[in-house]
Amino acid sequence: MKKIKVEDAIGMTLCHDITAIRDGFKGAAFKRGHVITEEDVENLKDIGKRHVFVWEENAGEIHEEDAAIRLSRLCAVEGGKYTGPSEGKMVQTAAVRGLFRVNVPLQRAINSIGDITISSIPDHYPVEVGQRLASMRIIPLVTQESQILEAERLCAESEEPLMQLLPYRALKVGIIITGSEIYTGRIPDKFEPVLRKKVAQYGGEVIGVTFCDDDLSMLDNALKTYADADLILMTGGMSVDPDDLTPTAIRNAGANIITYGMPSQPGNMLLVGYLGKSTVVGVPGAAAKLPTTTLDVVLPQIFAGIPFTKEDFIRLGDGGFCQSCDACHWPNCTFGRY
């Protein structure tokens, strides 16, 4: 674009809106794309415009709104919707509940190009319907189209999309509660209502609850009972005491244990593994007492259907220590970011 006197701009096309404030009116007196006429010259001067910006032919430039629209296509997710462009930006919101994923290296590469800015909520973030996910715009009013083309090239060559919104699946969940003190009725169980509530948050269906004594054969049989479950939650016996048998029972069943313990508290001793079609989670006692633990961190990924790696849990160390706020406002906090 180029700056030009209004008298010399007759017949040329405005490349931006021109706002006027007068007689109670505030808004665009001239819209982007307007072809300036001789009659417009005095009106432009009346609102303080002695110069305007017009398009130059073959300058290779792209307007901020056109750039935002093209960038939004790179960030589009199934289950998301856009508003805009407004003030040069597009904003994406969630139309479904699910887990938001960001290809962070790709996002950083695009934001390193020059004028482009793509901002989003963090990777691995559980979202609700209507929640804002991301915004994209360029910094100046116009930029070289070559920058947008470079962003498009990076996304086209990437094996993973820039952003994803993975809806939660309606999993079938089996619950196994272990402990002689609960099995014999000496103390009441506190886990079942807590786990039912957490499962229901993601649309899961509890297909059964089994209480076991501290006995390996009972645990083995309970695991076999839930062979068709998508998720098995096992409570009790998760510490390092010799008579805590839950991790042993999970190993004996042939599960591929991804982690037993992680650099995150509360819920340091959480176990995650895979047994046949089932994800198996050994749930530490903290989950029955505290509003948010490592169990809450892993459930969104499980219900979104993303397999875990050991690296996922190692990354929890940075931000893995809960601040124990008086009022818990997870996930809008530092806990559980990875």
LUMRO-31863 format. One record per residue (C-alpha): x, y, z; residue number from 1; residue in three letters. Coordinates in Angstrom, 1 decimal. Each point is the difference from the previous one (the first is absolute). Example, Ala and Ser with C-alpha at 12.3 -4.5 7.8 and 13.67 -1.06 7.14 Angstrom:
<rs>
+--------+--------+--------+------+------+
|      x |      y |      z | resi | resn |
+--------+--------+--------+------+------+
|   12.3 |   -4.5 |    7.8 |    1 |  ALA |
|    1.4 |    3.4 |   -0.7 |    2 |  SER |
+--------+--------+--------+------+------+
</rs>
This chain:
<rs>
+--------+--------+--------+------+------+
|      x |      y |      z | resi | resn |
+--------+--------+--------+------+------+
|    0.0 |    0.0 |    0.0 |    1 |  MET |
|    1.1 |    3.6 |   -0.3 |    2 |  LYS |
|   -0.9 |    3.3 |    1.6 |    3 |  LYS |
|   -1.4 |    2.6 |   -2.3 |    4 |  ILE |
|   -1.7 |    3.4 |    0.2 |    5 |  LYS |
|   -3.8 |   -0.2 |   -0.2 |    6 |  VAL |
|   -0.1 |    2.3 |   -3.0 |    7 |  GLU |
|    2.2 |   -2.5 |   -1.9 |    8 |  ASP |
|   -1.9 |   -3.1 |    1.1 |    9 |  ALA |
|   -3.1 |    0.4 |   -2.2 |   10 |  ILE |
|   -0.7 |   -3.3 |   -1.7 |   11 |  GLY |
|    2.2 |   -1.9 |    2.4 |   12 |  MET |
|   -1.1 |   -2.7 |    2.5 |   13 |  THR |
|    0.2 |    0.4 |    3.8 |   14 |  LEU |
|    1.9 |   -2.8 |    1.7 |   15 |  CYS |
|   -1.4 |    0.6 |    3.5 |   16 |  HIS |
|   -3.1 |    1.3 |    1.7 |   17 |  ASP |
|   -0.1 |    3.7 |    0.9 |   18 |  ILE |
|   -1.8 |    0.8 |    3.3 |   19 |  THR |
|   -1.9 |    3.2 |    0.6 |   20 |  ALA |
|   -1.3 |    1.5 |    3.2 |   21 |  ILE |
|   -2.5 |    2.8 |   -0.4 |   22 |  ARG |
|   -3.5 |    1.0 |    1.0 |   23 |  ASP |
|   -0.4 |   -3.0 |    2.3 |   24 |  GLY |
|    1.2 |   -2.4 |   -2.7 |   25 |  PHE |
|    3.0 |   -2.3 |    0.3 |   26 |  LYS |
|    0.7 |   -2.5 |   -2.7 |   27 |  GLY |
|    1.5 |   -0.6 |   -3.4 |   28 |  ALA |
|   -0.7 |    3.0 |   -2.2 |   29 |  ALA |
|    1.9 |   -1.8 |   -2.8 |   30 |  PHE |
|    0.5 |   -3.7 |   -0.2 |   31 |  LYS |
|    2.9 |   -1.9 |   -1.2 |   32 |  ARG |
|   -0.3 |   -0.6 |   -3.8 |   33 |  GLY |
|   -1.8 |    3.3 |   -0.6 |   34 |  HIS |
|    1.1 |    1.7 |   -3.2 |   35 |  VAL |
|    0.6 |    3.7 |    0.8 |   36 |  ILE |
|   -2.1 |    2.4 |   -2.1 |   37 |  THR |
|    0.4 |    3.8 |   -0.4 |   38 |  GLU |
|   -2.9 |    0.5 |    2.3 |   39 |  GLU |
|    1.8 |   -1.9 |    2.8 |   40 |  ASP |
|    3.0 |    2.4 |    0.1 |   41 |  VAL |
|   -1.7 |    2.7 |    2.1 |   42 |  GLU |
|   -1.7 |   -2.6 |    2.3 |   43 |  ASN |
|    3.3 |   -1.5 |    0.7 |   44 |  LEU |
|    1.5 |    3.3 |    0.9 |   45 |  LYS |
|   -2.9 |    0.8 |    2.2 |   46 |  ASP |
|    0.9 |   -3.1 |    2.2 |   47 |  ILE |
|    3.6 |    1.0 |    0.1 |   48 |  GLY |
|    1.4 |   -2.1 |   -2.8 |   49 |  LYS |
|    2.4 |    1.8 |   -2.2 |   50 |  ARG |
|    1.6 |   -3.3 |   -1.1 |   51 |  HIS |
|   -1.3 |   -3.5 |   -0.6 |   52 |  VAL |
|    1.5 |   -3.4 |   -0.5 |   53 |  PHE |
|   -0.7 |   -1.7 |   -3.3 |   54 |  VAL |
|    1.0 |   -3.2 |   -1.6 |   55 |  TRP |
|    3.1 |   -0.2 |   -2.3 |   56 |  GLU |
|   -0.3 |   -2.2 |   -3.0 |   57 |  GLU |
|    2.2 |   -3.2 |    0.2 |   58 |  ASN |
|    1.4 |    0.9 |    3.4 |   59 |  ALA |
|   -0.4 |   -3.6 |    1.3 |   60 |  GLY |
|   -1.8 |    1.2 |    3.1 |   61 |  GLU |
|   -2.9 |   -1.4 |    1.9 |   62 |  ILE |
|   -2.5 |    1.9 |    2.2 |   63 |  HIS |
|   -0.2 |   -1.0 |    3.7 |   64 |  GLU |
|   -3.6 |   -1.4 |   -0.4 |   65 |  GLU |
|    0.9 |   -2.1 |   -3.0 |   66 |  ASP |
|    3.1 |   -1.2 |    1.9 |   67 |  ALA |
|   -2.1 |   -0.9 |    3.1 |   68 |  ALA |
|   -2.4 |   -2.0 |   -2.1 |   69 |  ILE |
|    2.7 |   -2.0 |   -1.7 |   70 |  ARG |
|    1.8 |   -0.6 |    3.3 |   71 |  LEU |
|   -3.3 |   -1.2 |    1.5 |   72 |  SER |
|   -0.1 |   -2.8 |   -2.6 |   73 |  ARG |
|    3.3 |   -1.2 |    1.4 |   74 |  LEU |
|   -1.4 |   -0.1 |    3.5 |   75 |  CYS |
|   -3.4 |   -1.4 |   -0.8 |   76 |  ALA |
|   -1.1 |   -3.0 |    2.2 |   77 |  VAL |
|   -3.0 |   -2.3 |   -0.3 |   78 |  GLU |
|   -2.3 |    1.1 |    2.7 |   79 |  GLY |
|    1.1 |    3.6 |   -0.1 |   80 |  GLY |
|   -1.6 |    3.1 |   -1.4 |   81 |  LYS |
|    1.2 |    3.5 |   -1.0 |   82 |  TYR |
|   -1.0 |    3.6 |    0.5 |   83 |  THR |
|    1.5 |    2.8 |   -2.0 |   84 |  GLY |
|    1.9 |    1.4 |   -1.5 |   85 |  PRO |
|   -0.4 |    2.9 |    2.5 |   86 |  SER |
|    2.7 |    2.5 |    0.8 |   87 |  GLU |
|    2.3 |   -2.0 |   -2.3 |   88 |  GLY |
|   -0.3 |   -3.3 |    1.8 |   89 |  LYS |
|   -1.9 |   -3.3 |   -0.1 |   90 |  MET |
|   -1.0 |   -1.7 |    3.3 |   91 |  VAL |
|   -0.8 |   -3.7 |    0.3 |   92 |  GLN |
|   -2.3 |   -1.4 |    2.6 |   93 |  THR |
|   -1.0 |   -3.6 |    1.0 |   94 |  ALA |
|   -3.3 |   -1.4 |   -1.2 |   95 |  ALA |
|    0.6 |   -3.3 |    1.8 |   96 |  VAL |
|    1.6 |   -1.1 |    3.3 |   97 |  ARG |
|    3.3 |   -1.6 |   -0.4 |   98 |  GLY |
|    3.8 |    0.1 |    0.3 |   99 |  LEU |
|    1.8 |    2.8 |   -1.8 |  100 |  PHE |
|    3.3 |   -0.8 |   -1.6 |  101 |  ARG |
|    2.6 |    2.3 |   -1.4 |  102 |  VAL |
|    3.0 |   -0.9 |   -2.2 |  103 |  ASN |
|    2.3 |    2.2 |    2.1 |  104 |  VAL |
|    3.1 |   -0.2 |   -2.2 |  105 |  PRO |
|   -2.0 |    0.8 |   -3.1 |  106 |  LEU |
|   -1.8 |    2.9 |    1.7 |  107 |  GLN |
|    3.4 |    1.4 |    1.1 |  108 |  ARG |
|    1.4 |   -0.4 |   -3.5 |  109 |  ALA |
|   -3.0 |    2.0 |   -1.5 |  110 |  ILE |
|    0.3 |    2.7 |    2.6 |  111 |  ASN |
|    3.7 |    0.4 |   -0.9 |  112 |  SER |
|   -0.7 |    0.8 |   -3.6 |  113 |  ILE |
|   -0.4 |    3.8 |    0.6 |  114 |  GLY |
|   -3.4 |    1.8 |    0.2 |  115 |  ASP |
|   -2.1 |   -3.1 |    0.8 |  116 |  ILE |
|   -1.4 |   -0.6 |    3.5 |  117 |  THR |
|   -2.0 |   -3.1 |    0.9 |  118 |  ILE |
|   -0.9 |   -0.2 |    3.6 |  119 |  SER |
|   -1.9 |   -2.9 |    1.7 |  120 |  SER |
|   -0.9 |   -1.5 |    3.4 |  121 |  ILE |
|    2.6 |   -2.6 |    1.1 |  122 |  PRO |
|    0.5 |   -3.4 |   -1.5 |  123 |  ASP |
|   -1.8 |   -2.9 |    1.8 |  124 |  HIS |
|   -2.7 |    2.4 |    1.2 |  125 |  TYR |
|   -3.5 |   -1.3 |    0.9 |  126 |  PRO |
|   -2.6 |    2.3 |   -1.5 |  127 |  VAL |
|   -3.7 |    0.6 |    0.3 |  128 |  GLU |
|   -2.5 |    1.1 |   -2.7 |  129 |  VAL |
|    0.4 |    3.7 |   -0.8 |  130 |  GLY |
|    3.5 |    0.3 |    1.4 |  131 |  GLN |
|    2.4 |    2.1 |   -2.0 |  132 |  ARG |
|    2.8 |   -2.1 |   -1.5 |  133 |  LEU |
|    2.2 |    2.2 |   -2.2 |  134 |  ALA |
|    0.4 |    3.2 |   -1.8 |  135 |  SER |
|    2.1 |    0.9 |   -3.1 |  136 |  MET |
|    1.0 |    3.3 |   -1.6 |  137 |  ARG |
|    2.9 |    1.9 |   -1.5 |  138 |  ILE |
|    1.6 |    2.9 |    1.9 |  139 |  ILE |
|    0.0 |    2.7 |   -2.7 |  140 |  PRO |
|   -3.0 |    1.0 |   -2.2 |  141 |  LEU |
|    1.6 |   -1.8 |   -2.9 |  142 |  VAL |
|    2.8 |   -2.5 |   -0.4 |  143 |  THR |
|    1.7 |   -1.7 |   -2.9 |  144 |  GLN |
|   -2.0 |   -2.9 |   -1.3 |  145 |  GLU |
|    3.2 |   -2.1 |    0.0 |  146 |  SER |
|   -0.3 |   -0.2 |    3.8 |  147 |  GLN |
|   -3.4 |   -1.6 |   -0.2 |  148 |  ILE |
|    1.2 |   -2.3 |   -2.7 |  149 |  LEU |
|    2.8 |   -1.1 |    2.3 |  150 |  GLU |
|   -2.4 |   -0.8 |    2.8 |  151 |  ALA |
|   -2.1 |   -2.0 |   -2.4 |  152 |  GLU |
|    3.0 |   -1.9 |   -1.2 |  153 |  ARG |
|    1.1 |   -0.9 |    3.5 |  154 |  LEU |
|   -3.5 |   -1.4 |    0.8 |  155 |  CYS |
|   -0.2 |   -1.9 |   -3.3 |  156 |  ALA |
|    3.3 |   -1.7 |    0.7 |  157 |  GLU |
|   -0.8 |   -0.8 |    3.7 |  158 |  SER |
|   -0.9 |   -3.6 |    0.9 |  159 |  GLU |
|   -2.3 |    1.3 |    2.8 |  160 |  GLU |
|   -2.6 |    2.8 |   -0.3 |  161 |  PRO |
|    0.6 |    3.3 |    1.6 |  162 |  LEU |
|   -3.0 |   -0.4 |    2.3 |  163 |  MET |
|   -2.5 |   -2.6 |    1.0 |  164 |  GLN |
|   -3.1 |   -0.2 |    2.1 |  165 |  LEU |
|   -0.6 |   -3.6 |    1.0 |  166 |  LEU |
|   -3.5 |   -0.7 |    1.3 |  167 |  PRO |
|   -0.4 |   -2.2 |    3.1 |  168 |  TYR |
|   -1.1 |   -3.6 |   -0.7 |  169 |  ARG |
|   -2.8 |   -1.7 |    2.0 |  170 |  ALA |
|    2.3 |   -2.6 |    1.7 |  171 |  LEU |
|   -1.2 |   -3.1 |    1.9 |  172 |  LYS |
|    1.7 |    0.2 |    3.4 |  173 |  VAL |
|    0.6 |   -2.7 |    2.6 |  174 |  GLY |
|    0.9 |    0.9 |    3.6 |  175 |  ILE |
|    2.0 |   -2.3 |    2.3 |  176 |  ILE |
|    0.3 |    1.1 |    3.6 |  177 |  ILE |
|    2.6 |   -1.8 |    2.1 |  178 |  THR |
|    0.7 |   -0.1 |    3.8 |  179 |  GLY |
|   -0.9 |   -2.4 |    2.8 |  180 |  SER |
|   -1.3 |    2.8 |    2.1 |  181 |  GLU |
|   -2.6 |    0.9 |   -2.6 |  182 |  ILE |
|   -0.7 |   -3.6 |   -1.2 |  183 |  TYR |
|   -0.8 |   -1.1 |    3.6 |  184 |  THR |
|   -2.1 |    3.1 |    0.7 |  185 |  GLY |
|    2.2 |    1.4 |    2.7 |  186 |  ARG |
|    0.1 |    3.4 |   -1.7 |  187 |  ILE |
|   -2.3 |    1.4 |   -2.7 |  188 |  PRO |
|    1.3 |    0.4 |   -3.5 |  189 |  ASP |
|    0.5 |    3.5 |   -1.2 |  190 |  LYS |
|    1.3 |   -0.7 |   -3.5 |  191 |  PHE |
|   -3.1 |   -1.2 |   -1.9 |  192 |  GLU |
|   -2.0 |    3.3 |    0.1 |  193 |  PRO |
|    3.1 |    2.0 |   -0.9 |  194 |  VAL |
|    0.9 |   -2.2 |   -3.0 |  195 |  LEU |
|   -3.6 |   -0.2 |   -1.2 |  196 |  ARG |
|   -0.1 |    3.8 |    0.0 |  197 |  LYS |
|    3.3 |    0.4 |   -1.9 |  198 |  LYS |
|   -1.0 |   -2.6 |   -2.6 |  199 |  VAL |
|   -3.4 |    1.6 |   -0.5 |  200 |  ALA |
|    1.8 |    3.4 |   -0.8 |  201 |  GLN |
|    1.3 |   -1.6 |   -3.2 |  202 |  TYR |
|   -3.1 |   -2.0 |   -1.0 |  203 |  GLY |
|    1.3 |   -3.3 |    1.2 |  204 |  GLY |
|   -2.2 |   -2.9 |    1.2 |  205 |  GLU |
|    0.9 |   -1.9 |    3.1 |  206 |  VAL |
|   -0.8 |   -3.6 |   -0.9 |  207 |  ILE |
|    0.9 |   -1.5 |    3.4 |  208 |  GLY |
|    1.7 |    0.6 |    3.4 |  209 |  VAL |
|    1.8 |   -2.9 |    1.6 |  210 |  THR |
|    1.4 |   -0.1 |    3.6 |  211 |  PHE |
|    3.0 |   -2.1 |    0.7 |  212 |  CYS |
|    1.9 |   -1.1 |    3.0 |  213 |  ASP |
|    3.8 |    0.3 |    0.1 |  214 |  ASP |
|    0.3 |   -3.2 |   -2.0 |  215 |  ASP |
|    1.7 |   -0.5 |   -3.3 |  216 |  LEU |
|   -2.4 |   -2.7 |   -1.3 |  217 |  SER |
|   -3.0 |    2.3 |    0.7 |  218 |  MET |
|    1.7 |    2.8 |   -1.9 |  219 |  LEU |
|    0.9 |   -2.3 |   -2.9 |  220 |  ASP |
|   -3.6 |   -1.1 |   -0.3 |  221 |  ASN |
|   -1.3 |    3.5 |    0.2 |  222 |  ALA |
|    2.2 |    1.1 |   -2.8 |  223 |  LEU |
|   -1.2 |   -2.8 |   -2.1 |  224 |  LYS |
|   -3.6 |    1.0 |    0.7 |  225 |  THR |
|    0.6 |    3.4 |   -1.7 |  226 |  TYR |
|    1.8 |   -1.3 |   -3.1 |  227 |  ALA |
|   -2.6 |    1.8 |   -2.2 |  228 |  ASP |
|    0.3 |    3.3 |    1.8 |  229 |  ALA |
|    1.7 |    2.9 |   -1.7 |  230 |  ASP |
|    1.4 |    1.3 |    3.3 |  231 |  LEU |
|    0.7 |   -1.7 |    3.3 |  232 |  ILE |
|    0.5 |    2.1 |    3.0 |  233 |  LEU |
|    1.6 |   -1.8 |    3.0 |  234 |  MET |
|    0.2 |    1.6 |    3.4 |  235 |  THR |
|    1.9 |   -1.1 |    3.2 |  236 |  GLY |
|    3.3 |   -1.7 |    0.3 |  237 |  GLY |
|    1.9 |    2.6 |   -2.1 |  238 |  MET |
|    2.8 |    0.9 |    2.5 |  239 |  SER |
|    3.3 |   -1.7 |    0.3 |  240 |  VAL |
|   -1.0 |   -2.1 |    3.1 |  241 |  ASP |
|    0.7 |   -3.8 |   -0.5 |  242 |  PRO |
|   -3.7 |   -0.8 |    0.4 |  243 |  ASP |
|   -1.2 |    2.5 |   -2.5 |  244 |  ASP |
|   -0.8 |   -2.4 |   -2.9 |  245 |  LEU |
|   -1.7 |    2.0 |   -2.7 |  246 |  THR |
|    3.1 |    0.7 |   -2.2 |  247 |  PRO |
|    1.0 |   -3.6 |    0.4 |  248 |  THR |
|   -3.5 |   -1.2 |   -1.1 |  249 |  ALA |
|    0.2 |    2.3 |   -3.1 |  250 |  ILE |
|    3.4 |   -1.3 |   -0.9 |  251 |  ARG |
|   -1.1 |   -3.6 |    0.5 |  252 |  ASN |
|   -2.9 |    0.5 |   -2.4 |  253 |  ALA |
|    2.5 |    0.8 |   -2.7 |  254 |  GLY |
|   -0.6 |    3.8 |   -0.3 |  255 |  ALA |
|    2.5 |    2.2 |   -1.7 |  256 |  ASN |
|    0.7 |    2.5 |    2.7 |  257 |  ILE |
|    0.9 |    3.4 |   -1.4 |  258 |  ILE |
|    0.7 |    1.6 |    3.4 |  259 |  THR |
|   -0.3 |   -0.8 |    3.7 |  260 |  TYR |
|    0.7 |    3.3 |    1.7 |  261 |  GLY |
|    0.6 |    3.4 |   -1.6 |  262 |  MET |
|    1.6 |    3.3 |    0.9 |  263 |  PRO |
|   -3.3 |    1.6 |    1.0 |  264 |  SER |
|   -1.9 |    0.4 |    3.3 |  265 |  GLN |
|   -2.5 |   -0.6 |    1.3 |  266 |  PRO |
|   -0.5 |   -3.5 |   -1.4 |  267 |  GLY |
|    3.8 |   -0.8 |   -0.3 |  268 |  ASN |
|   -0.6 |   -3.8 |   -0.1 |  269 |  MET |
|   -2.5 |   -0.1 |   -2.9 |  270 |  LEU |
|    0.4 |   -3.0 |   -2.3 |  271 |  LEU |
|   -1.0 |    0.0 |   -3.7 |  272 |  VAL |
|    0.2 |   -3.1 |   -2.2 |  273 |  GLY |
|   -1.7 |   -1.9 |   -2.8 |  274 |  TYR |
|   -1.6 |   -3.4 |    0.3 |  275 |  LEU |
|   -1.6 |   -1.3 |   -3.1 |  276 |  GLY |
|   -2.5 |    2.6 |   -1.1 |  277 |  LYS |
|   -0.1 |    1.6 |    3.4 |  278 |  SER |
|    1.9 |    3.0 |    1.4 |  279 |  THR |
|    0.8 |   -0.9 |    3.6 |  280 |  VAL |
|    0.5 |    2.7 |    2.6 |  281 |  VAL |
|    1.2 |   -0.7 |    3.6 |  282 |  GLY |
|   -1.4 |    2.9 |    2.0 |  283 |  VAL |
|    1.8 |    1.3 |    3.1 |  284 |  PRO |
|   -1.9 |    0.8 |    3.2 |  285 |  GLY |
|    0.4 |    3.7 |   -0.5 |  286 |  ALA |
|   -2.7 |   -0.1 |   -2.7 |  287 |  ALA |
|   -2.7 |   -0.8 |    2.6 |  288 |  ALA |
|    1.0 |    3.0 |    2.2 |  289 |  LYS |
|    1.0 |    2.8 |   -2.3 |  290 |  LEU |
|   -1.9 |    1.8 |   -2.7 |  291 |  PRO |
|    2.8 |   -0.3 |   -2.6 |  292 |  THR |
|    2.8 |   -2.5 |   -0.4 |  293 |  THR |
|    1.9 |   -1.7 |   -2.7 |  294 |  THR |
|   -3.1 |   -2.1 |   -0.7 |  295 |  LEU |
|   -1.7 |    3.1 |   -1.3 |  296 |  ASP |
|    3.0 |    0.9 |   -2.1 |  297 |  VAL |
|   -0.1 |   -3.4 |   -1.9 |  298 |  VAL |
|   -3.7 |   -0.5 |   -0.4 |  299 |  LEU |
|   -0.6 |    2.5 |   -2.8 |  300 |  PRO |
|    2.7 |   -1.7 |   -2.1 |  301 |  GLN |
|   -1.4 |   -3.4 |    0.7 |  302 |  ILE |
|   -3.5 |    1.0 |   -1.0 |  303 |  PHE |
|    1.4 |    1.8 |   -3.1 |  304 |  ALA |
|    1.6 |   -3.3 |   -1.1 |  305 |  GLY |
|    3.6 |    1.1 |    0.0 |  306 |  ILE |
|    2.5 |   -2.7 |    1.1 |  307 |  PRO |
|    2.6 |    1.1 |    2.6 |  308 |  PHE |
|    3.7 |   -0.2 |   -0.2 |  309 |  THR |
|    2.5 |    0.1 |    2.8 |  310 |  LYS |
|    1.1 |    3.4 |   -1.2 |  311 |  GLU |
|   -3.5 |    1.4 |    0.6 |  312 |  ASP |
|    0.4 |   -0.7 |    3.7 |  313 |  PHE |
|    3.6 |    1.2 |    0.2 |  314 |  ILE |
|   -1.1 |    3.4 |   -1.4 |  315 |  ARG |
|   -2.5 |    0.3 |    2.9 |  316 |  LEU |
|    2.9 |    1.0 |    2.3 |  317 |  GLY |
|    0.0 |    3.6 |   -1.3 |  318 |  ASP |
|   -3.3 |    1.2 |    1.6 |  319 |  GLY |
|   -0.7 |   -3.3 |    1.6 |  320 |  GLY |
|   -0.1 |    1.3 |    3.6 |  321 |  PHE |
|   -3.5 |    1.1 |    1.0 |  322 |  CYS |
|   -0.1 |    3.3 |    1.9 |  323 |  GLN |
|   -2.9 |   -1.2 |    2.2 |  324 |  SER |
|   -2.1 |    3.1 |   -0.5 |  325 |  CYS |
|   -2.8 |    0.7 |    2.4 |  326 |  ASP |
|   -2.4 |   -0.3 |   -2.9 |  327 |  ALA |
|    1.0 |   -2.4 |   -2.8 |  328 |  CYS |
|   -0.4 |    1.5 |   -3.5 |  329 |  HIS |
|    1.7 |   -2.8 |   -2.0 |  330 |  TRP |
|    0.6 |   -0.1 |   -2.9 |  331 |  PRO |
|    0.4 |    3.8 |    0.0 |  332 |  ASN |
|    3.3 |   -0.3 |    1.9 |  333 |  CYS |
|    3.6 |   -1.2 |   -0.3 |  334 |  THR |
|   -0.7 |   -3.6 |    1.2 |  335 |  PHE |
|    0.1 |   -2.8 |   -2.6 |  336 |  GLY |
|    1.4 |    1.8 |   -3.0 |  337 |  ARG |
|    2.0 |   -2.2 |   -2.3 |  338 |  TYR |
+--------+--------+--------+------+------+
</rs>
